[in-house]
């Protein structure tokens, strides 16, 4: 009711006045203030009651004289009686206010009664033209129109201090008049209704504006009254006040009088305080300065001693003070001071008199709010907003100085490698704990002038203030990377983590905070694209690389919807039986503009963009559906990324793909890389065991190229080891490669695992693998990857050959291994 009207009115006045409402108008109003406003609204309306009653009676008399012969006498009398009753009620309210005085407060019900009174009165005046206009002559119709428009205007403005009443009255009278016009067939209804609507709209808008101005004036009066109260408090004896204390100084700013209440607040007798500079007793708050990123500001410029030297009145200034409790322990608190200078009879400054209020609780709450604005709640570091303010200050100072003489620094943007995997697999609590551990470990490496902030997610920012050379910045960045090479302890778990860093130099790489941040981000993109776990400096050409990467990301999102992804299949052969073991599904992307995009280019982009889950699900479903069309029940191998392994819904996705396609779980082989084992978590282990229990075969891809320890082979349920093509290529020419492959095969045999060699391209490589005891091969020598539609033809040709030990090379030649 009044609250919503008040807010509307304040918004209207603020907008019309250019947002220049008094400060008090923006304050929340309690019920006591609202009840006072209601009383003033109703009293304003009642003051006009005699005049409005007279106008109503005159208009009613005119209507009665004109239409007594054409309107039913009883109907006219009833109308007049109801009108007189309502006018009598209004006069009674006016008389009560004259005799007993206007009430200081009114409840919402009193306002509701005023609105109902206005509505009933408007219904009476609205019914009059609706009934009598069709019965009147043209001259009488003109008179009735004047009466109606006059009542609309007069009623709206008389009730404008109560917005609802001032709105309802002209609207209802206008509706009744419009009905009367429509009932008159001989009047130009369209034009009259347009003009009537225009008048009513003007009155309603004026009422709303007037009501808003009225309420704004009341708010301003309340603010002025509070200001007068404050001045009065400064002139009265503050010893009587429950929470405030009085203090005075001499012309030099030394305390000359301390009230007992202030002495008790500070925990010291007045004798120890008299003669001390007020600026020593009340100091600037270093906590507030820090949270407002004002560490480089001159605190003396905000001190109380500085304000006293300016000889200007002040109020609502918050300062820190030290107090001593009953046990003799020193504690801190916050005090709000207001004061005015004291002048002698010759207008010479002789000191200060002021009031002090203990606002420790309120100020601690304000500090907390300020901390929310400038600090990251998870790590306690500066947030992005705080970071950008400091960076903007440094860049501005560096840009304004002469070349070579300005301020310089290094801006470093850092992303944690693998954080999303940890966060998704282990939960947000572990993720937040990891962020806190990173912040704690890296904070120990910073200098006092450096700034460390969390910019969002797993992104951090550093400002190495005073660093002027790339070598110095690179050395500091290397320290950060080295600090994260050791796993972090989070909630009792050892969590390995790495980072990628991008570095921009100020002012060389930008003359604004936005440009420098963008430069560091581009360098960070380059570090991540180059293999992670490293730092890169910004180079101008990096922009084109990032744009290319972003174009790949955008195109990849379209590819998921545009049927641009496809699978090809490469067979695997048992060297000892000549049997086909199955096919590995390989992902391909044929873009209409970019052409064939290598998985090595788009898979990392998909992982960073969070698309790998959608792509992995599509590959899984497509491969299972294709395998069901083959003439033989061969296995289909599908690669899973580390992010898929750590995803909590992996088993559900595999089950769904098997159920929809009808493929037996034993025909599905999932391949994982050793990078999964770097995050040797219970989640990864449980996921692999669950896949194994489901019936799927689990293969370790690219064995020997990643994780240095083989102890995980005893803990993870692998069925097959795939020897990387890098070792296969060296088999013929290098004894070292033969020894390594032989060791891999021995390990697999001891652990009862199958082995498959990838990338076999020559007959010599095949013979070498056969001699070493490798069970199976895969590669161009056997067959190139083929489309799903070509698999059936390949199987037919394979079945038609009389020798099971024959293989088909890329030239369609039949070769029998020796």
PyMOL commands that set and color helices and strands:
alter all, ss='L'
color gray80, all
select helices_A, chain A and resi 2-16+23-26+31-47+49-67+73-100+108-135+138-158+163-183+189-235+238-240+260-266+270-273+278-281+286-291+299-302+304-310+360-374+384-400+419-426+428-443+470-483+513-529+542-562+599-608+612-627+642-646+650-661+665-667+674-679+682-694+711-714+725-729+735-750+763-772+788-800
alter helices_A, ss='H'
color red, helices_A
select strands_A, chain A and resi 244-249+255-258+314-324+330-343+349-358+409-417+451-456+459-465+488-490+493-495+498-506+535-537+565-574+580-591+595-597+635-639+668-673+697-703+720-723+754-757+776-777+786-787+806-808+814-816
alter strands_A, ss='S'
color yellow, strands_A
deselect
rebuild
show_as cartoon
